[in-house]
Amino acid sequence: MTETNTQASAPAFLETYIREQRKKKDILLMTHIVMGYPSFEASFEIVRQMVDAGVDLMELQIPFSEPMADGPVILKANQAALDSGATVEKCFEFAQKVSDRFDIPFLFMTYGNILYKYGMEAFAERMSRIGVKGAIVPDLPPEEANDYLSAMKKNDMSAVFIFSPETSDPRMKMIDTHATGFIYCLARKGVTGKETQFSSDMGSYLARCQKSTRLPTAVGFGVKEKADIDFLVGKADIAVVGSQTIREVEQKGVDATGPFICSLIE
């Protein structure tokens, strides 16, 4: 067994938290924000409303100029945050503020270039120091992630990896040996924010995902209403809502966040 596999076999905080919460709920809800959009003050209020509404865990996206996994809604939010002065340092400060204030796990979602530029070890150590529990880095596959995995392990951070409908069974098994926390299952190929068909085909795919990992599974890309979350009950541990919250904020303002999240949970 490799060192990485040894890491993956020991439940980290995030995996344990998810399993404990799942004893109380049929499915958990993870949400996603772009830090600094529409401002850091508004971002804090969005987080507060989400936590008050009952969200179980949350992705905090560090804005990036070329977010390749994201569709137009999140892409626009990334660019707006950057244009208004969002930086990695400000995102770390924001993440520490919400981690200190709210009693749910927060994860970073970002792209590999930011980690390389900051320094893998320094990035993971800073995450640990401010209370962030893990990271999702879509453009950093396990084959290219030795430094990242080593730094995350050293700092007891969960490294969340991704399955997609195009991922073969052998590759799912390989990814699983490196992942910690949970597996993020893309509901479809492509980028965030597009229409997703919640169908029997997806059910078969999610069964394949669950069979291929020892970790809890999260499903995102196109989850935007309660019917979607209800469909995922029994097929995944976590439903992930991202682009739709940003649409709600764009169309109705920050105060629409809480009622929208409540509509997903009721």
Backbone torsions as a table, in degrees:
resi	resn	phi	psi	omega
1	MET	NA	135.5	-179.2
2	THR	-79.5	167.7	178.8
3	GLU	-61.3	-41.0	-179.8
4	THR	-62.7	-42.3	178.9
5	ASN	-61.9	-37.5	177.1
6	THR	-61.0	-41.7	176.9
7	GLN	-59.1	-46.3	-173.1
8	ALA	-68.1	-24.9	-175.9
9	SER	-78.7	-17.0	-178.7
10	ALA	-95.7	119.5	-178.7
11	PRO	-59.4	123.1	175.5
12	ALA	-84.3	174.7	-179.0
13	PHE	-52.4	-46.3	-172.9
14	LEU	-63.4	-46.1	178.4
15	GLU	-60.7	-44.8	-179.7
16	THR	-62.1	-43.8	178.1
17	TYR	-58.8	-47.2	-178.5
18	ILE	-61.7	-43.9	-178.6
19	ARG	-65.8	-37.3	178.4
20	GLU	-68.1	-42.7	178.7
21	GLN	-65.4	-34.3	-179.6
22	ARG	-67.3	-21.0	175.2
23	LYS	-67.6	-21.2	-176.7
24	LYS	-100.6	-20.9	-172.3
25	LYS	-135.7	149.9	177.8
26	ASP	-67.4	-33.8	178.8
27	ILE	-156.2	146.0	179.3
28	LEU	-95.4	162.4	178.4
29	LEU	-120.0	123.3	172.8
30	MET	-113.3	133.1	178.0
31	THR	-112.7	175.1	-172.1
32	HIS	-140.5	131.7	170.7
33	ILE	-128.0	155.1	169.1
34	VAL	-97.4	113.6	-176.7
35	MET	-62.4	131.9	-178.7
36	GLY	91.5	1.5	177.5
37	TYR	-116.2	129.1	-5.6
38	PRO	-75.5	-11.6	171.4
39	SER	-160.4	168.1	177.7
40	PHE	-68.0	-33.8	177.0
41	GLU	-64.7	-44.6	177.8
42	ALA	-65.9	-37.9	178.2
43	SER	-59.2	-42.2	179.0
44	PHE	-62.6	-42.5	179.4
45	GLU	-65.7	-37.7	176.5
46	ILE	-62.0	-45.6	178.2
47	VAL	-60.4	-45.4	-179.0
48	ARG	-58.4	-46.6	-179.7
49	GLN	-64.7	-38.7	178.6
50	MET	-63.4	-45.8	-179.3
51	VAL	-64.7	-44.0	179.6
52	ASP	-61.5	-31.9	-179.1
53	ALA	-78.0	-15.0	174.6
54	GLY	113.6	18.2	176.9
55	VAL	-64.1	143.5	-175.0
56	ASP	-92.2	-32.6	176.7
57	LEU	-159.5	166.2	-170.5
58	MET	-148.2	139.1	171.7
59	GLU	-89.9	131.2	173.5
60	LEU	-109.8	109.6	-177.6
61	GLN	-86.4	127.1	172.0
62	ILE	-82.3	118.6	-175.5
63	PRO	-58.1	143.3	-178.7
64	PHE	-141.4	147.0	-174.1
65	SER	-72.4	-22.8	-179.5
66	GLU	-132.9	69.9	-177.7
67	PRO	-78.4	87.1	-166.6
68	MET	-64.3	-24.0	-179.0
69	ALA	-88.9	-5.0	-172.1
70	ASP	-103.3	141.7	177.3
71	GLY	-83.1	-172.4	-170.8
72	PRO	-61.3	-33.4	-177.7
73	VAL	-66.1	-50.9	-178.8
74	ILE	-74.4	-33.1	175.3
75	LEU	-58.4	-46.2	178.8
76	LYS	-61.9	-41.0	179.1
77	ALA	-65.6	-40.0	176.3
78	ASN	-58.8	-48.6	-176.8
79	GLN	-65.6	-40.0	179.1
80	ALA	-63.9	-40.5	178.8
81	ALA	-64.0	-43.9	178.0
82	LEU	-63.0	-43.0	-179.5
83	ASP	-62.5	-30.3	-178.4
84	SER	-91.1	6.1	171.1
85	GLY	104.7	12.8	177.6
86	ALA	-64.7	135.6	177.0
87	THR	-131.8	166.5	176.9
88	VAL	-60.8	-41.4	-179.7
89	GLU	-62.0	-44.7	178.3
90	LYS	-63.2	-34.4	178.7
91	CYS	-68.2	-40.2	174.9
92	PHE	-60.6	-44.0	-179.5
93	GLU	-63.6	-41.4	178.2
94	PHE	-64.4	-44.5	-178.6
95	ALA	-61.9	-39.3	177.5
96	GLN	-65.0	-39.4	-179.4
97	LYS	-61.7	-46.6	-178.2
98	VAL	-74.8	-33.1	177.1
99	SER	-64.4	-38.9	178.4
100	ASP	-69.4	-33.4	-172.2
101	ARG	-87.3	-36.8	-169.6
102	PHE	-117.6	141.1	-171.4
103	ASP	-96.3	53.4	169.8
104	ILE	-133.1	159.7	177.0
105	PRO	-74.6	139.0	173.5
106	PHE	-114.7	141.3	175.3
107	LEU	-121.6	152.0	168.7
108	PHE	-86.7	142.5	166.7
109	MET	-124.1	124.9	179.4
110	THR	-162.6	-165.3	-175.4
111	TYR	-120.3	154.3	-169.6
112	GLY	-56.3	-34.0	-177.1
113	ASN	-58.3	-37.2	-179.8
114	ILE	-65.7	-41.4	179.4
115	LEU	-67.5	-42.1	179.3
116	TYR	-62.9	-42.4	-178.0
117	LYS	-67.8	-38.8	-178.4
118	TYR	-75.4	-32.1	-173.7
119	GLY	106.3	120.1	-174.2
120	MET	-56.7	-50.0	-177.2
121	GLU	-64.0	-44.6	-179.6
122	ALA	-63.9	-38.8	-179.1
123	PHE	-64.8	-49.1	-178.7
124	ALA	-64.9	-38.9	178.8
125	GLU	-64.6	-40.2	179.3
126	ARG	-67.2	-39.8	175.9
127	MET	-56.4	-47.7	-178.8
128	SER	-61.5	-40.7	-176.1
129	ARG	-67.0	-34.1	-176.5
130	ILE	-94.2	-3.1	173.9
131	GLY	96.0	4.7	173.9
132	VAL	-72.1	142.2	-168.8
133	LYS	-100.7	-10.1	-179.1
134	GLY	177.1	-174.0	-177.5
135	ALA	-147.8	150.6	171.8
136	ILE	-119.9	118.8	-177.2
137	VAL	-126.8	91.4	-169.2
138	PRO	-60.6	-28.5	-175.8
139	ASP	-98.5	19.1	179.1
140	LEU	-122.1	86.5	-179.7
141	PRO	-72.3	161.2	-176.8
142	PRO	-54.9	-35.6	-177.7
143	GLU	-62.2	-23.4	-177.4
144	GLU	-111.8	15.9	-166.9
145	ALA	-116.4	21.0	-176.4
146	ASN	-58.2	-47.1	-179.5
147	ASP	-65.0	-40.8	178.7
148	TYR	-62.4	-49.5	-178.8
149	LEU	-62.7	-40.4	178.5
150	SER	-62.7	-44.6	-179.7
151	ALA	-66.9	-40.0	179.8
152	MET	-66.0	-43.0	179.0
153	LYS	-61.8	-45.8	-178.0
154	LYS	-58.0	-32.5	-176.2
155	ASN	-104.3	13.4	177.9
156	ASP	56.9	39.6	177.1
157	MET	-102.1	145.1	176.9
158	SER	-83.1	131.6	175.1
159	ALA	-103.9	104.5	-176.3
160	VAL	-88.4	126.6	177.2
161	PHE	-113.0	173.2	-165.4
162	ILE	-120.5	136.7	165.3
163	PHE	-105.5	147.9	172.1
164	SER	-131.4	167.1	177.8
165	PRO	-59.3	-20.0	-179.9
166	GLU	-88.7	-6.7	-177.2
167	THR	-75.1	127.6	179.4
168	SER	-72.9	160.3	178.2
169	ASP	-58.2	-45.9	178.4
170	PRO	-61.2	-38.2	179.7
171	ARG	-70.1	-37.7	174.9
172	MET	-56.2	-44.3	179.4
173	LYS	-62.6	-40.0	178.5
174	MET	-64.8	-46.8	179.5
175	ILE	-58.9	-40.6	-178.2
176	ASP	-60.6	-32.2	-179.6
177	THR	-68.3	-18.7	-178.5
178	HIS	-102.7	-21.2	-171.5
179	ALA	-79.6	151.2	170.2
180	THR	-137.1	156.4	178.9
181	GLY	91.7	-76.1	175.0
182	PHE	-164.0	170.7	173.5
183	ILE	-104.9	131.8	176.4
184	TYR	-92.8	114.0	-179.1
185	CYS	-98.7	115.0	176.3
186	LEU	-70.0	130.3	-178.4
187	ALA	-68.2	-20.4	178.4
188	ARG	-161.4	167.3	174.9
189	LYS	-77.1	164.6	180.0
190	GLY	107.8	-155.2	-176.5
191	VAL	-111.1	171.6	-178.9
192	THR	-66.4	158.6	167.2
193	GLY	89.7	-8.1	179.3
194	LYS	-86.9	171.6	-179.5
195	GLU	-70.8	138.0	178.5
196	THR	-122.3	136.8	177.4
197	GLN	-93.2	113.9	177.0
198	PHE	-89.4	99.5	-167.6
199	SER	-138.9	179.9	178.6
200	SER	-63.0	-32.0	177.0
201	ASP	-61.0	-42.2	178.1
202	MET	-65.4	-38.5	178.0
203	GLY	-58.8	-40.6	178.7
204	SER	-66.3	-41.7	178.8
205	TYR	-63.0	-43.9	-178.8
206	LEU	-67.8	-32.4	174.5
207	ALA	-63.9	-38.2	177.1
208	ARG	-64.8	-41.0	177.7
209	CYS	-59.8	-49.6	-177.3
210	GLN	-62.7	-35.5	-179.8
211	LYS	-68.7	-25.6	-172.6
212	SER	-93.5	-1.9	-178.2
213	THR	-136.2	150.9	173.4
214	ARG	-92.1	-2.6	-175.4
215	LEU	-97.2	162.6	168.8
216	PRO	-60.5	156.5	179.4
217	THR	-118.9	142.1	174.9
218	ALA	-118.1	144.7	179.6
219	VAL	-123.4	125.2	176.7
220	GLY	-138.4	178.8	-174.9
221	PHE	87.0	92.3	174.8
222	GLY	98.5	1.4	176.5
223	VAL	-79.7	115.3	-173.3
224	LYS	-140.0	-3.9	179.0
225	GLU	-149.1	169.3	-174.4
226	LYS	-61.7	-34.9	179.8
227	ALA	-60.5	-36.0	177.7
228	ASP	-65.5	-43.4	-179.8
229	ILE	-66.4	-42.1	177.9
230	ASP	-58.9	-39.4	178.7
231	PHE	-60.1	-34.8	-174.7
232	LEU	-80.5	-12.9	178.8
233	VAL	-59.8	128.4	-178.1
234	GLY	86.8	-11.3	-179.3
235	LYS	-111.0	-14.9	-179.3
236	ALA	-156.4	165.5	178.6
237	ASP	-93.9	-26.3	-173.9
238	ILE	-137.9	132.5	168.8
239	ALA	-100.0	137.3	-176.3
240	VAL	-114.6	123.7	178.2
241	VAL	-115.6	121.9	-177.1
242	GLY	-125.1	-76.9	-173.3
243	SER	-59.4	-35.9	-174.8
244	GLN	-64.5	-35.0	177.2
245	THR	-64.4	-40.1	178.7
246	ILE	-64.8	-39.6	175.7
247	ARG	-59.7	-44.2	-179.8
248	GLU	-60.1	-43.2	179.7
249	VAL	-65.9	-42.8	178.7
250	GLU	-59.2	-44.3	-171.9
251	GLN	-83.9	-33.6	-170.3
252	LYS	-122.6	-10.1	-179.2
253	GLY	98.2	167.4	-175.1
254	VAL	-58.5	-36.8	-175.8
255	ASP	-68.3	-7.5	176.3
256	ALA	-79.4	-11.3	-174.4
257	THR	-61.2	-53.1	-176.6
258	GLY	-58.5	-52.0	178.0
259	PRO	-58.8	-37.4	178.1
260	PHE	-63.7	-47.4	179.6
261	ILE	-62.9	-41.1	177.6
262	CYS	-60.0	-34.7	179.9
263	SER	-67.4	-22.6	178.9
264	LEU	-84.2	-25.4	-172.1
265	ILE	-98.0	-29.8	-174.4
266	GLU	-57.9	NA	NA
